[in-house]
């Protein structure tokens, strides 16, 4: 069984994901290979297409369900949120100022879709979105004034150093709790589903399992099957293309 994990999470917590892989192997008696990919392009080209088990952002979760029939097993206690940023000297900018401007964001990320969705809810329409390879590149584009505004994944923002945060100003942070990263199972691996669900659900009661969840900052696995809110965000943002 192949496990693919969102590059953002692998970069931060590779050893913890390796620990989870070993934990699942021990309890399921199934060989599991973690394919650590830290580059989004390589992740989409070489890792995710071959995944049996995938931990991905809500956009990719929706895509896997609609194109490959994956089953969402669990979400987490950490919702995906978006941070709207501007150049540090742009001290008076508000969300309304995003209207008519080109912004920087990362493609195929739920934080990007959520940002556009929340802007449209307010009647704000950006002129265009420049897609860059990483959240770091979003900051760089804003800091170098290539664009006036950008969108960041809140979890990425939370892990930045104080020095990094001097390169931009936060205009707004969302608090929607619409969706989280999710763990999904390939339908070809349905035979392992019930045992896998049981092991994951019982992790908080097991000292070793609870320690791994704490390291991963998941809290606990939360059963999550309804993708309606995710589809709504993708649809309204204009990004719901399978």
Secondary structure, DSSP 8 states (H G I E B T S, - for coil): -EEEE-HHHHHHHHHHHHHHHHHHHHHHT---EE-----HHHIIIIIGGG-SEEEE-HHHHHHHHHHH--EEEEE-SSB--EEEEE-TT-TT--GGGGTT-EEEEETT-HHHHHHHHHHHHTT---SEEEEESSHHHHHHHHHTTSSSEEEEEHHHHHT--HHHHTTSEEEEE------B-EEEE-GGGGGGHHHHHHHHHTGGGSHHHHHHHHHHT--S-EE----HHHHHHHHHHT----
